[in-house]
Every structure is written in C-alpha cells, then in structure tokens.
C-alpha cells in the first residue's frame, strides 16, 4: 500500500453556496457537536453529559453541575480517619467498617445509654396502660425505642441491659415483657434491671392516677 501523505486538520470550516439567487450559504464545520453524537441507547452526548459544567478539586463547591475530581475524593477519604477507614455494607444490610485495608469488617457499636422513656397514668385515663409523658423533652427521647401511642407499647431498638422503675401511687403497677408479666408492685416502688433484645416489647400498667415508670439503657 502506498504511503499517504496527509495532515490532520481540526477546527476548520468551509462554506458552500446553496442558493445563488438569495446568496444563501451553508457553513459546514469539521467540528462534531455533542448533540450529533448518539449513543447505543439513543441518547446524545449533550443529554448524557450536558448537565456537567466541569470538574473541580475544591471541596467548597456547592454546584450540582460540577463533578468532584479524584483529588477532591482523596481529600474526603483522607479526612475519614486519615484514610484508614472504609465503610462496608454487609450481606444482611447492616453497616460496618474496615481499618487499614483489613479483611475483617467491624460492626458499628449502636450504644445509647440514658433515659429513653418515662410513663405515667393520667387522671383522665380509664385505661390501665401507662402513657409516655406529654412533654417530649422530659418523657420521650425515641433514641433507643419506638413507642406506639395506640397500643402504648414500647419496642426496643438496641439490645443491652436496661434499668427500670415502676411506682403504683397507692395501688398496683406492673411491667410486661412480650405480653408476660415480669414485675408487679403494690403500695410501693420497685427498681430492677433486665436484659432486653432488639424487638422486645414492653408496657406498663397501673391502677391509680399518678402511677409512673421509666426505662433506661445502662450498658451493652
């Protein structure tokens, strides 16, 4: 095959006269527009990439049209425990992490210690079930449990050892775990601890107005 003597030309255009009477010219460009390039799925390069205005190394940019560079992502990674931390989603959907590229996936400690629920019996309440306090800042934190106001039952979110108290206010009060009575008190108050699992359901009952109770997670 004979050698072809050629030079690559880009960025050039030429004009072609298409209507001599009106002196209408076509400007024909060697440039390819993004709207002319079509992908296999029928979308053009303009549609696929047109929303991206550029790439930046800056972590301060708030534009939704600027993509982060590899350098910017490295800055983010370095800020996560100096680049030692890798987040992992396990097969069961739980989240863990690896340190320093190790094979072992460590679970996050779902630790919460503190008062999470306070209950009492209202003077206008004919039900035996104790309700949470109306004031959420003192009665219901929802950090470690989920309270159902319709059933007045509390579902534990985090396993661990819980401290509990029930007081009857000159009557009787009881604590139920998974619909089985575990403690009852009459004309007194009682403090006790119990190991609870995720999904355990608690509720308290009382016969007198002013009966009250609380639960508090004290350790894992």
C-alpha positions in Angstrom: 0.0 0.0 0.0 1.3 3.4 -1.0 2.1 5.8 1.8 -0.5 8.5 2.1 0.9 11.9 2.6 -1.6 13.7 4.8 -2.0 16.2 7.6 -4.7 16.1 10.3 -6.9 19.2 10.3 -9.2 20.2 13.1 -11.2 23.3 14.0 -11.7 24.2 10.4 -14.9 25.0 8.4 -15.9 25.9 4.9 -18.9 27.5 3.2 -21.0 26.1 0.3 -23.3 28.3 -1.8 -26.6 26.5 -2.0 -28.8 29.3 -3.4 -27.2 31.8 -5.8 -30.3 34.0 -6.1 -30.6 34.6 -2.4 -26.9 34.2 -1.8 -27.6 31.6 0.9 -24.5 29.8 2.1 -24.1 26.8 4.3 -21.4 26.9 6.9 -20.1 23.3 7.1 -17.8 22.6 10.1 -15.4 19.8 10.7 -16.3 20.0 14.4 -18.7 17.5 15.8 -21.4 18.8 18.1 -22.4 16.9 21.3 -25.9 16.9 20.0 -24.8 15.0 16.9 -23.1 12.2 18.8 -25.6 9.4 19.5 -25.0 6.5 22.0 -26.4 3.0 21.6 -29.3 3.8 23.9 -30.4 6.6 21.5 -29.3 9.4 23.9 -26.9 12.1 22.6 -23.7 13.2 24.3 -25.4 16.5 25.0 -28.1 14.8 27.0 -25.8 12.4 28.8 -23.0 14.9 29.7 -24.6 18.3 29.1 -25.5 18.8 32.8 -21.9 18.7 33.9 -20.2 22.1 33.6 -16.8 20.9 34.7 -14.6 19.1 37.3 -13.2 20.7 40.4 -10.6 19.8 43.1 -12.4 22.1 45.6 -14.4 20.7 48.5 -16.1 24.1 48.9 -18.1 23.9 45.7 -21.9 23.6 46.2 -22.8 23.5 42.5 -24.9 20.5 41.4 -23.3 20.8 37.9 -19.7 20.4 38.9 -18.2 16.9 39.3 -15.6 16.1 42.0 -12.2 15.2 40.8 -10.1 12.2 42.0 -8.1 14.7 44.0 -11.2 16.0 45.8 -12.4 12.5 46.6 -8.9 11.7 48.0 -9.2 14.7 50.3 -12.6 13.3 51.6 -11.1 9.9 52.1 -8.1 11.3 53.9 -10.5 13.1 56.3 -12.1 9.8 57.3 -9.7 8.6 60.0 -6.7 9.8 57.9 -7.6 7.5 55.1 -7.7 4.4 57.3 -11.5 3.9 57.3 -13.5 2.0 54.7 -17.3 1.8 55.0 -18.9 -1.6 54.3 -22.5 -2.8 53.7 -22.8 -6.4 54.9 -24.9 -9.1 53.2 -27.6 -8.7 55.8 -27.9 -4.9 55.2 -26.0 -3.9 58.3 -23.2 -1.3 58.1 -19.7 -1.9 59.3 -16.2 -0.7 58.6 -12.6 -1.9 57.8 -9.4 -0.3 59.2 -6.2 -0.2 57.2 -7.4 -2.4 54.4 -8.0 -5.4 56.7 -10.4 -8.2 55.7 -12.3 -8.1 59.0 -15.4 -6.0 58.9 -16.1 -4.4 62.3 -19.6 -3.5 63.3 -20.6 -0.1 64.5 -21.4 0.0 68.2 -25.1 1.0 68.5 -24.5 2.3 72.0 -27.0 4.5 73.7 -27.2 4.9 77.5 -29.7 7.2 79.1 -33.3 7.6 80.0 -35.4 6.9 76.9 -38.9 6.6 78.2 -40.9 8.0 81.1 -44.5 6.8 81.6 -47.4 7.8 83.8 -51.1 7.3 84.3 -53.2 10.4 83.5 -56.1 11.4 85.8 -58.4 11.4 82.8 -57.3 8.0 81.6 -59.5 5.0 82.2 -57.1 2.6 80.6 -54.7 0.5 82.8 -51.9 1.1 80.3 -49.4 3.9 81.3 -48.7 6.5 78.6 -45.5 8.4 77.9 -45.2 11.9 79.3 -46.8 14.6 77.1 -43.6 16.7 77.3 -41.2 15.1 74.8 -38.2 16.9 76.4 -38.7 15.0 79.7 -40.6 11.9 78.7 -39.8 10.5 75.3 -36.5 10.6 73.6 -37.0 7.8 71.0 -33.3 7.1 70.8 -33.4 3.5 71.9 -37.0 2.5 71.5 -40.2 3.1 69.5 -43.4 3.9 71.3 -46.8 3.2 69.8 -49.4 5.6 71.1 -52.3 3.4 70.1 -51.2 0.3 71.9 -49.0 2.2 74.5 -46.3 -0.4 73.9 -42.6 0.2 73.5 -40.4 -1.8 71.1 -36.7 -1.9 72.0 -34.3 -0.9 69.2 -30.9 -1.6 70.8 -30.1 -4.7 72.8 -28.5 -4.3 76.2 -29.1 -4.2 79.9 -31.9 -1.8 81.0 -32.7 -0.3 84.3 -36.4 0.1 85.1 -38.7 1.5 87.8 -42.4 1.2 88.4 -44.3 3.0 91.2 -48.0 2.4 91.9 -49.1 5.5 93.9 -51.1 3.6 96.5 -52.4 0.9 94.2 -50.6 -1.5 92.0 -48.4 -1.3 88.9 -46.8 -4.0 86.7 -44.3 -4.3 83.9 -44.9 -6.7 81.0 -42.3 -8.0 78.5 -43.6 -9.6 75.3 -47.0 -9.9 77.0 -45.7 -11.7 80.1 -45.7 -10.0 83.5 -42.1 -9.7 84.8 -42.6 -7.4 87.8 -45.5 -6.1 89.9 -45.5 -3.7 92.8 -48.2 -2.8 95.3 -48.2 0.4 97.5 -44.6 0.9 96.8 -41.9 1.5 94.1 -39.5 -1.1 92.7 -36.3 -0.7 90.8 -34.9 -3.6 88.7 -32.7 -4.4 85.7 -33.4 -6.7 82.8 -31.5 -7.8 79.6 -33.6 -6.8 76.6 -33.2 -7.8 72.9 -33.9 -5.8 69.8 -37.6 -6.3 69.1 -38.7 -6.9 72.7 -42.0 -5.2 73.5 -42.5 -3.6 76.9 -45.6 -2.0 78.5 -46.6 -0.8 82.0 -50.0 -0.9 83.7 -51.2 0.9 86.8 -54.4 1.1 88.8 -54.1 4.6 90.2 -53.7 8.0 88.8 -50.0 9.0 89.2 -48.6 5.6 88.7 -45.4 6.0 86.8 -42.4 4.1 85.4 -39.3 4.6 83.3 -36.8 2.5 81.4 -33.1 3.4 80.9 -30.4 1.6 78.9 -27.4 1.3 81.2 -25.0 -1.0 79.3 -24.5 -3.2 76.3 
